[in-house]
C-alpha cells in the first residue's frame, strides 16, 4: 500500500473519529461555561472563565444528581444481572438441546426485537401495577430485561454454538455435573458474549427514558434521564443549557468508561461464531 493511500485512509479515520468525539467535547466545554454564556447566541467556542456553577446547581437540583445517578445505577445493575442470567441459560438451551418447536420458539423470541416498545407499554404497565411492581427498581429492571433478553439470547446462542461440543463431552467424561459444566467450563469460554450482553443491557437501561417516566411516579425514584428532562424545562419554557450539558457529562461518563474497559471482549463477543474453522 502506497504512502499516499495510507495517509488518505488515516486522515479519513481521523475525521470520522473527530465527528463522533466533537459532540462530547462540545458538551464538556459548555458545561464549564457560566450559565449566561452557555446559553448565549451566537455561542462562544471556549469559556471566558472556567466555572463549575452548572455542576453545583445540578448537585442541588431536586434530591440531588447523586440520588438520581444512584437510582439509574441500581436499576441498570439489576437489569444487567437479569439479562445475563436469562440470556445465558436460554442461549445455552437453544444452542445445545433438542426439543419440539425449537426453531419456531427461537424465531418468535427474535421477532420480538422488531416490536416497538410503545405497542406493549400500556398492557405491561397494567400488569406490573397488578403485581405491585410500579415505583420499584426491581420492576423497572424487569421491564428493561424484557426489552433486552431477545438480543441477549441471540448473542449467547451464537457464542455457545461457536464453542466445540467436544469440550463438553470431555467434561462429562471427567465426571462434571451439568451445573459444574456450566459454571466452570462454559462460563469462562462464554465471557465475550456475556460482556457483550452486559454492556448493551447497561447502556440501554442507563439511557432509557420512557419506561422510567411511566413506571416511576415518585420524584425520589426518578432515574437520571428523567431528571435531565426536568432540568431541561426551565421557567417560561427556557432551557438552562449549561446545567443540561453538565448533566449530560455526568450521564455519559459511566457508559464511556464501561465500554473503554471492556471493548476488546465486547468486539470479540459480537464477532463470535462469525467464522468457523
The 8 nearest C-alpha neighbors of each residue, nearest first, counted from 0:
[[1, 4, 2, 5, 3, 6, 8, 7],
 [2, 0, 4, 3, 5, 6, 7, 8],
 [1, 3, 5, 4, 6, 0, 7, 8],
 [4, 2, 6, 1, 5, 7, 0, 8],
 [3, 5, 7, 1, 6, 2, 8, 0],
 [6, 4, 2, 8, 7, 3, 9, 1],
 [7, 5, 9, 3, 4, 8, 10, 2],
 [6, 8, 4, 10, 5, 9, 3, 11],
 [7, 9, 11, 5, 10, 6, 12, 4],
 [8, 10, 12, 6, 11, 7, 13, 5],
 [11, 9, 13, 7, 12, 8, 6, 14],
 [10, 12, 8, 14, 9, 13, 15, 7],
 [13, 11, 9, 15, 10, 14, 16, 8],
 [12, 14, 10, 16, 11, 15, 17, 9],
 [15, 13, 17, 11, 16, 12, 18, 10],
 [14, 16, 18, 12, 17, 13, 11, 19],
 [17, 15, 13, 19, 18, 14, 12, 20],
 [18, 16, 14, 20, 15, 19, 21, 13],
 [17, 19, 15, 16, 21, 20, 14, 22],
 [18, 20, 16, 17, 21, 15, 22, 23],
 [21, 19, 17, 23, 18, 22, 16, 24],
 [20, 22, 24, 23, 18, 19, 17, 25],
 [23, 21, 25, 24, 20, 26, 19, 18],
 [22, 24, 26, 21, 25, 20, 27, 248],
 [23, 25, 21, 27, 22, 26, 20, 28],
 [24, 26, 22, 28, 27, 23, 21, 29],
 [27, 25, 23, 29, 244, 28, 24, 30],
 [26, 28, 24, 30, 25, 29, 23, 248],
 [29, 27, 25, 26, 31, 30, 24, 45],
 [30, 28, 26, 32, 31, 37, 27, 241],
 [29, 31, 245, 244, 241, 27, 28, 32],
 [30, 32, 50, 29, 49, 28, 51, 27],
 [33, 31, 46, 29, 37, 50, 30, 49],
 [32, 34, 36, 35, 50, 37, 52, 31],
 [35, 33, 37, 241, 36, 32, 38, 53],
 [36, 34, 38, 37, 33, 39, 32, 241],
 [35, 37, 39, 33, 38, 34, 32, 43],
 [36, 38, 241, 34, 32, 35, 29, 39],
 [39, 37, 36, 35, 240, 34, 40, 241],
 [40, 38, 36, 42, 37, 41, 35, 43],
 [41, 39, 42, 38, 43, 36, 37, 35],
 [40, 42, 39, 43, 38, 44, 36, 37],
 [43, 41, 40, 39, 44, 37, 38, 36],
 [44, 42, 45, 41, 46, 36, 39, 37],
 [43, 45, 42, 46, 28, 25, 29, 47],
 [44, 46, 43, 47, 28, 29, 32, 48],
 [47, 45, 32, 48, 49, 44, 43, 31],
 [46, 48, 45, 49, 32, 36, 43, 33],
 [49, 47, 46, 50, 32, 33, 31, 45],
 [50, 48, 31, 32, 46, 47, 51, 33],
 [49, 51, 31, 52, 32, 33, 48, 53],
 [52, 50, 54, 53, 31, 55, 49, 32],
 [51, 53, 55, 50, 54, 56, 33, 34],
 [54, 52, 242, 56, 55, 51, 241, 245],
 [53, 55, 57, 51, 56, 52, 245, 58],
 [54, 56, 52, 58, 57, 53, 51, 59],
 [57, 55, 53, 59, 58, 54, 60, 52],
 [56, 58, 54, 60, 55, 59, 64, 53],
 [59, 57, 63, 64, 55, 56, 60, 54],
 [58, 60, 63, 56, 57, 61, 55, 62],
 [59, 61, 63, 57, 58, 56, 62, 64],
 [62, 60, 63, 59, 64, 218, 219, 226],
 [61, 63, 66, 60, 219, 64, 59, 67],
 [64, 62, 59, 58, 60, 61, 65, 66],
 [63, 65, 58, 67, 66, 68, 57, 60],
 [66, 64, 68, 63, 67, 69, 58, 62],
 [67, 65, 69, 68, 64, 63, 62, 70],
 [68, 66, 70, 223, 222, 64, 69, 65],
 [67, 69, 65, 71, 66, 70, 223, 64],
 [68, 70, 72, 66, 67, 71, 73, 65],
 [71, 69, 67, 73, 222, 68, 72, 74],
 [70, 72, 222, 74, 68, 69, 73, 75],
 [71, 73, 69, 75, 70, 74, 76, 68],
 [74, 72, 76, 70, 75, 71, 69, 77],
 [73, 75, 71, 77, 140, 136, 76, 72],
 [74, 76, 78, 204, 72, 201, 77, 73],
 [77, 75, 79, 73, 78, 74, 72, 80],
 [78, 76, 80, 74, 79, 75, 140, 81],
 [77, 79, 140, 75, 81, 76, 80, 144],
 [80, 78, 76, 82, 197, 77, 200, 81],
 [79, 81, 77, 83, 78, 82, 84, 76],
 [80, 82, 84, 78, 83, 79, 77, 85],
 [83, 81, 79, 144, 85, 84, 80, 148],
 [82, 84, 86, 80, 81, 87, 85, 79],
 [85, 83, 81, 87, 82, 86, 80, 88],
 [84, 86, 88, 82, 87, 83, 89, 81],
 [87, 85, 152, 151, 83, 89, 84, 90],
 [86, 88, 84, 90, 85, 89, 83, 155],
 [87, 89, 91, 85, 90, 86, 92, 84],
 [90, 88, 92, 86, 91, 87, 85, 152],
 [91, 89, 156, 155, 152, 87, 93, 92],
 [90, 92, 94, 88, 89, 93, 156, 95],
 [93, 91, 89, 96, 90, 95, 94, 88],
 [92, 94, 90, 91, 95, 96, 89, 156],
 [95, 93, 91, 156, 160, 92, 159, 90],
 [94, 96, 92, 93, 91, 97, 160, 159],
 [97, 95, 92, 93, 94, 98, 91, 101],
 [96, 98, 95, 101, 99, 93, 92, 94],
 [97, 99, 101, 96, 100, 93, 102, 92],
 [100, 98, 101, 97, 102, 103, 104, 96],
 [101, 99, 103, 102, 104, 98, 105, 97],
 [100, 102, 104, 99, 103, 98, 105, 97],
 [103, 101, 105, 104, 100, 106, 93, 99],
 [104, 102, 106, 100, 105, 101, 107, 108],
 [105, 103, 107, 101, 106, 102, 100, 108],
 [104, 106, 102, 108, 107, 103, 101, 109],
 [105, 107, 103, 109, 104, 108, 110, 102],
 [108, 106, 110, 104, 105, 109, 103, 111],
 [107, 109, 105, 110, 106, 111, 149, 104],
 [110, 108, 106, 111, 107, 112, 149, 105],
 [109, 111, 107, 112, 108, 113, 106, 114],
 [110, 112, 114, 109, 113, 108, 107, 149],
 [113, 111, 110, 114, 109, 149, 150, 108],
 [112, 114, 111, 110, 115, 109, 116, 149],
 [113, 115, 111, 112, 116, 110, 118, 119],
 [116, 114, 117, 118, 113, 119, 112, 111],
 [115, 117, 118, 119, 120, 114, 146, 113],
 [116, 118, 120, 115, 119, 121, 114, 209],
 [119, 117, 116, 115, 120, 121, 114, 122],
 [120, 118, 117, 121, 116, 122, 123, 115],
 [119, 121, 123, 117, 122, 124, 118, 116],
 [120, 122, 124, 123, 119, 125, 118, 117],
 [123, 121, 125, 124, 120, 119, 126, 127],
 [124, 122, 120, 126, 121, 125, 119, 127],
 [123, 125, 121, 127, 122, 126, 120, 128],
 [126, 124, 128, 122, 123, 127, 129, 121],
 [125, 127, 123, 129, 124, 128, 122, 130],
 [128, 126, 130, 124, 132, 129, 125, 133],
 [127, 129, 131, 125, 130, 133, 126, 132],
 [130, 128, 126, 127, 131, 125, 132, 124],
 [131, 129, 127, 128, 132, 126, 133, 125],
 [132, 130, 128, 129, 133, 127, 135, 134],
 [133, 131, 138, 127, 135, 130, 128, 134],
 [132, 134, 135, 214, 128, 131, 127, 138],
 [135, 133, 215, 214, 132, 216, 136, 217],
 [134, 136, 138, 133, 137, 132, 139, 215],
 [135, 137, 139, 138, 74, 140, 134, 73],
 [138, 136, 140, 135, 139, 141, 74, 77],
 [139, 137, 132, 141, 135, 140, 136, 133],
 [138, 140, 142, 136, 141, 137, 135, 143],
 [139, 141, 78, 137, 143, 138, 142, 74],
 [142, 140, 144, 138, 139, 143, 137, 145],
 [143, 141, 139, 145, 144, 140, 138, 146],
 [142, 144, 140, 146, 141, 145, 204, 78],
 [145, 143, 141, 147, 82, 146, 142, 78],
 [146, 144, 142, 143, 147, 148, 141, 149],
 [145, 147, 143, 144, 148, 142, 149, 116],
 [148, 146, 144, 145, 149, 150, 200, 143],
 [147, 149, 151, 150, 82, 145, 144, 86],
 [150, 148, 152, 151, 109, 108, 147, 112],
 [149, 151, 153, 152, 148, 147, 154, 112],
 [150, 152, 148, 86, 154, 196, 153, 149],
 [153, 151, 86, 90, 149, 155, 150, 154],
 [152, 154, 150, 156, 151, 155, 157, 149],
 [155, 153, 151, 157, 152, 156, 158, 192],
 [154, 156, 90, 158, 152, 157, 153, 192],
 [157, 155, 90, 94, 153, 159, 158, 154],
 [156, 158, 160, 154, 155, 159, 272, 153],
 [159, 157, 155, 161, 156, 160, 271, 192],
 [160, 158, 162, 156, 161, 157, 94, 155],
 [159, 161, 157, 158, 94, 162, 156, 272],
 [160, 162, 272, 159, 158, 157, 163, 271],
 [163, 161, 159, 160, 164, 158, 188, 166],
 [164, 162, 165, 166, 161, 160, 167, 159],
 [163, 165, 166, 167, 162, 168, 160, 95],
 [164, 166, 168, 163, 167, 169, 170, 162],
 [167, 165, 169, 164, 168, 163, 170, 162],
 [168, 166, 170, 164, 169, 165, 171, 180],
 [167, 169, 165, 171, 170, 166, 172, 164],
 [170, 168, 172, 166, 167, 171, 165, 173],
 [169, 171, 167, 173, 172, 168, 175, 166],
 [172, 170, 175, 174, 168, 173, 169, 167],
 [171, 173, 169, 174, 170, 168, 175, 167],
 [174, 172, 170, 171, 175, 169, 168, 176],
 [173, 175, 171, 172, 176, 170, 169, 180],
 [176, 174, 171, 170, 180, 179, 173, 177],
 [175, 177, 179, 178, 180, 174, 171, 170],
 [176, 178, 180, 179, 181, 175, 171, 182],
 [179, 177, 181, 180, 176, 182, 175, 183],
 [180, 178, 182, 176, 181, 183, 177, 175],
 [181, 179, 177, 184, 178, 183, 182, 175],
 [180, 182, 185, 178, 179, 184, 186, 183],
 [181, 183, 179, 186, 180, 184, 178, 185],
 [184, 182, 179, 180, 181, 186, 185, 187],
 [183, 185, 180, 186, 181, 182, 187, 188],
 [184, 186, 181, 188, 187, 189, 183, 180],
 [185, 187, 189, 182, 188, 184, 181, 183],
 [188, 186, 190, 189, 185, 184, 183, 182],
 [189, 187, 185, 186, 190, 184, 162, 191],
 [188, 190, 186, 187, 192, 191, 185, 193],
 [189, 191, 193, 187, 192, 188, 194, 186],
 [192, 190, 268, 264, 194, 193, 189, 267],
 [191, 193, 268, 195, 194, 190, 189, 155],
 [194, 192, 190, 196, 195, 191, 197, 189],
 [193, 195, 197, 191, 192, 196, 265, 190],
 [196, 194, 265, 192, 198, 193, 197, 268],
 [197, 195, 193, 151, 199, 194, 198, 200],
 [196, 198, 194, 200, 79, 195, 199, 193],
 [199, 197, 201, 195, 200, 196, 194, 202],
 [198, 200, 202, 196, 201, 197, 203, 195],
 [201, 199, 197, 203, 79, 198, 202, 196],
 [202, 200, 198, 204, 75, 199, 203, 79],
 [201, 203, 205, 199, 204, 200, 206, 198],
 [204, 202, 200, 206, 201, 205, 207, 199],
 [203, 205, 75, 201, 207, 202, 206, 200],
 [206, 204, 202, 203, 75, 201, 207, 71],
 [205, 207, 203, 204, 202, 224, 208, 223],
 [208, 206, 204, 203, 205, 209, 210, 211],
 [207, 209, 211, 224, 210, 225, 212, 206],
 [210, 208, 212, 211, 213, 207, 225, 214],
 [211, 209, 213, 212, 214, 208, 207, 139],
 [210, 212, 214, 208, 209, 213, 215, 222],
 [211, 213, 209, 210, 215, 214, 208, 225],
 [214, 212, 210, 211, 215, 209, 216, 124],
 [215, 213, 133, 211, 210, 212, 134, 216],
 [216, 214, 134, 211, 212, 213, 217, 221],
 [215, 217, 218, 134, 214, 213, 212, 220],
 [218, 216, 220, 219, 215, 221, 134, 214],
 [217, 219, 221, 220, 216, 215, 62, 61],
 [218, 220, 217, 221, 62, 67, 66, 61],
 [221, 219, 218, 217, 215, 222, 70, 134],
 [222, 220, 218, 219, 225, 67, 215, 226],
 [221, 223, 71, 67, 70, 225, 224, 226],
 [222, 224, 226, 67, 225, 68, 71, 227],
 [225, 223, 227, 226, 208, 222, 228, 206],
 [226, 224, 228, 227, 223, 222, 221, 208],
 [225, 227, 223, 229, 228, 224, 230, 222],
 [228, 226, 230, 224, 229, 225, 223, 231],
 [229, 227, 225, 231, 226, 230, 224, 232],
 [228, 230, 226, 227, 231, 232, 225, 233],
 [231, 229, 227, 228, 232, 226, 243, 233],
 [230, 232, 228, 229, 238, 243, 227, 233],
 [233, 231, 229, 230, 238, 236, 237, 228],
 [232, 234, 237, 238, 236, 231, 235, 239],
 [235, 233, 236, 237, 232, 238, 239, 231],
 [236, 234, 237, 233, 232, 238, 239, 231],
 [237, 235, 234, 233, 232, 238, 231, 239],
 [238, 236, 233, 235, 234, 232, 239, 231],
 [239, 237, 233, 231, 240, 232, 236, 230],
 [238, 240, 241, 242, 243, 231, 233, 237],
 [241, 239, 243, 242, 38, 238, 244, 37],
 [240, 242, 30, 37, 244, 34, 243, 239],
 [243, 241, 53, 245, 244, 240, 239, 246],
 [242, 244, 240, 246, 245, 241, 231, 239],
 [245, 243, 247, 30, 241, 26, 246, 242],
 [244, 246, 30, 242, 248, 243, 247, 54],
 [247, 245, 243, 249, 244, 248, 250, 242],
 [248, 246, 244, 250, 245, 249, 251, 243],
 [247, 249, 245, 251, 246, 250, 252, 244],
 [248, 250, 246, 247, 251, 252, 245, 253],
 [251, 249, 247, 248, 252, 246, 253, 223],
 [252, 250, 248, 249, 254, 253, 247, 255],
 [251, 253, 255, 254, 249, 250, 256, 248],
 [254, 252, 256, 255, 251, 257, 250, 249],
 [255, 253, 257, 256, 252, 251, 258, 202],
 [254, 256, 252, 258, 253, 257, 259, 251],
 [255, 257, 259, 253, 258, 254, 260, 252],
 [258, 256, 254, 260, 255, 259, 253, 261],
 [257, 259, 262, 261, 255, 260, 256, 254],
 [260, 258, 256, 262, 257, 261, 255, 263],
 [259, 261, 257, 258, 262, 256, 263, 255],
 [262, 260, 258, 259, 264, 263, 265, 257],
 [261, 263, 265, 258, 259, 264, 260, 266],
 [264, 262, 265, 266, 261, 267, 260, 259],
 [263, 265, 191, 267, 266, 262, 261, 268],
 [264, 266, 195, 262, 268, 263, 267, 194],
 [267, 265, 269, 268, 263, 264, 262, 270],
 [266, 268, 264, 270, 265, 269, 191, 271],
 [269, 267, 191, 192, 265, 271, 266, 270],
 [268, 270, 266, 267, 271, 265, 195, 192],
 [269, 271, 267, 273, 268, 272, 266, 274],
 [272, 270, 268, 273, 158, 269, 267, 161],
 [271, 273, 161, 274, 157, 158, 270, 275],
 [274, 272, 270, 271, 275, 161, 157, 269],
 [275, 273, 272, 276, 271, 270, 161, 157],
 [276, 274, 272, 273, 161, 271, 162, 160],
 [275, 274, 161, 272, 273, 163, 162, 271]]
